[in-house]
Amino acid sequence: MVAANARDAASVSADRASTSSAAAAAGQSKVTARKVNLWYGDKQALFDVDIDIATNQVTAFIGPSGCGKSTFLRCINRMNDTIAICRMKGEIRLEGTDIYDKSIDVVQLRARVGMVFQKPNPFPKSIYDNIAYGPKIHGLARDKATLDGIVEKSLKGAGLWKEVADRLDQPGLGLSGGQQQRLCIARAIAVSPEVILMDEPCSALDPIATAIVEELIEELRANYTIVIVTHNMQQAARVSQKTAFFHLGKLIEFSPTDQIFTSPSHQMTQDYITGRFG
């Protein structure tokens, strides 16, 4: 029974990895958005955003504060649904499925599209229980042996296993800031998501911890599609393959990262990356 359950949990991750690899090889988009408009009450925050986010790549969202990049990021896993005055029009598809269709289970969607926030937010639980929480509620582990395997694999995937293997019963809040952020990344990948959204994941970290997380992002993109919001243009240049520049709720330019930072096609992009505003 233990072996069977372990195979069941492993098969979910393997099937998704196989699908993602095939899609990446075919050059397919993991997430597509068309004519996305969003309002907070009467104030419009997004205007006709169209974008195709490629499988197994890192896509960076850059732009001044308040330009809509985090708002759009939260549209991809419907986190904006929790804001009563927020309403969205348009279409966002995850591998062809409209995520705003009434038949969509939002809990299951957020298992497929995980999120890492600006400030590390471990649960007030042990390191082990932080990772085990998601697999438990989503029914990915029906016994302790399977759960142990998921916890170890997730911590290894987040580059944290060697640092915490001998203290899994200790509070996650007792870790350093950089370790807490990697714990949150491990928590996100424990449910075998397809997409990981990162909202300024390094803004509260020191340069050493930031470098570790950036190296981790590069490793993770082999198995996950990653979207990162960052104010740090050097970080966007280091970690991403494509970059989207937002301004006043509009997607101004979306191009390969090298092109954005060397020969942008829009003057506003040029002005932003050269520090003329922002």
Secondary structure in CASP SS format (residue, H / E / C, confidence):
PFRMAT SS
TARGET T0000
AUTHOR 0000-0000-0000
METHOD secondary structure of the structure
MODEL  1
M C 1.00
V H 1.00
A H 1.00
A H 1.00
N H 1.00
A H 1.00
R H 1.00
D H 1.00
A H 1.00
A H 1.00
S H 1.00
V H 1.00
S H 1.00
A H 1.00
D H 1.00
R H 1.00
A H 1.00
S H 1.00
T H 1.00
S H 1.00
S H 1.00
A H 1.00
A H 1.00
A H 1.00
A H 1.00
A C 1.00
G C 1.00
Q C 1.00
S E 1.00
K E 1.00
V E 1.00
T E 1.00
A E 1.00
R E 1.00
K E 1.00
V E 1.00
N E 1.00
L E 1.00
W E 1.00
Y E 1.00
G C 1.00
D C 1.00
K E 1.00
Q E 1.00
A E 1.00
L E 1.00
F E 1.00
D E 1.00
V E 1.00
D E 1.00
I E 1.00
D E 1.00
I E 1.00
A E 1.00
T C 1.00
N C 1.00
Q C 1.00
V E 1.00
T E 1.00
A E 1.00
F E 1.00
I E 1.00
G C 1.00
P C 1.00
S C 1.00
G C 1.00
C C 1.00
G C 1.00
K H 1.00
S H 1.00
T H 1.00
F H 1.00
L H 1.00
R H 1.00
C H 1.00
I C 1.00
N C 1.00
R C 1.00
M H 1.00
N H 1.00
D H 1.00
T H 1.00
I C 1.00
A C 1.00
I C 1.00
C E 1.00
R E 1.00
M E 1.00
K E 1.00
G E 1.00
E E 1.00
I E 1.00
R E 1.00
L E 1.00
E C 1.00
G C 1.00
T E 1.00
D E 1.00
I C 1.00
Y C 1.00
D C 1.00
K C 1.00
S C 1.00
I C 1.00
D C 1.00
V H 1.00
V H 1.00
Q H 1.00
L H 1.00
R H 1.00
A H 1.00
R H 1.00
V E 1.00
G E 1.00
M E 1.00
V E 1.00
F C 1.00
Q C 1.00
K C 1.00
P C 1.00
N C 1.00
P C 1.00
F C 1.00
P C 1.00
K C 1.00
S E 1.00
I H 1.00
Y H 1.00
D H 1.00
N H 1.00
I H 1.00
A H 1.00
Y H 1.00
G H 1.00
P H 1.00
K H 1.00
I H 1.00
H C 1.00
G C 1.00
L C 1.00
A C 1.00
R C 1.00
D C 1.00
K H 1.00
A H 1.00
T H 1.00
L H 1.00
D H 1.00
G H 1.00
I H 1.00
V H 1.00
E H 1.00
K H 1.00
S H 1.00
L H 1.00
K H 1.00
G H 1.00
A C 1.00
G C 1.00
L C 1.00
W H 1.00
K H 1.00
E H 1.00
V H 1.00
A C 1.00
D C 1.00
R C 1.00
L C 1.00
D C 1.00
Q C 1.00
P E 1.00
G H 1.00
L H 1.00
G H 1.00
L C 1.00
S C 1.00
G H 1.00
G H 1.00
Q H 1.00
Q H 1.00
Q H 1.00
R H 1.00
L H 1.00
C H 1.00
I H 1.00
A H 1.00
R H 1.00
A H 1.00
I H 1.00
A C 1.00
V C 1.00
S C 1.00
P C 1.00
E C 1.00
V E 1.00
I E 1.00
L E 1.00
M E 1.00
D E 1.00
E C 1.00
P C 1.00
C C 1.00
S C 1.00
A C 1.00
L C 1.00
D C 1.00
P H 1.00
I H 1.00
A H 1.00
T H 1.00
A H 1.00
I H 1.00
V H 1.00
E H 1.00
E H 1.00
L H 1.00
I H 1.00
E H 1.00
E H 1.00
L H 1.00
R C 1.00
A C 1.00
N C 1.00
Y C 1.00
T E 1.00
I E 1.00
V E 1.00
I E 1.00
V E 1.00
T C 1.00
H C 1.00
N C 1.00
M H 1.00
Q H 1.00
Q H 1.00
A H 1.00
A H 1.00
R H 1.00
V H 1.00
S C 1.00
Q C 1.00
K E 1.00
T E 1.00
A E 1.00
F E 1.00
F E 1.00
H E 1.00
L C 1.00
G C 1.00
K E 1.00
L E 1.00
I E 1.00
E E 1.00
F E 1.00
S E 1.00
P E 1.00
T H 1.00
D H 1.00
Q H 1.00
I H 1.00
F H 1.00
T H 1.00
S C 1.00
P C 1.00
S C 1.00
H C 1.00
Q H 1.00
M H 1.00
T H 1.00
Q H 1.00
D H 1.00
Y H 1.00
I H 1.00
T C 1.00
G C 1.00
R C 1.00
F C 1.00
G C 1.00
END
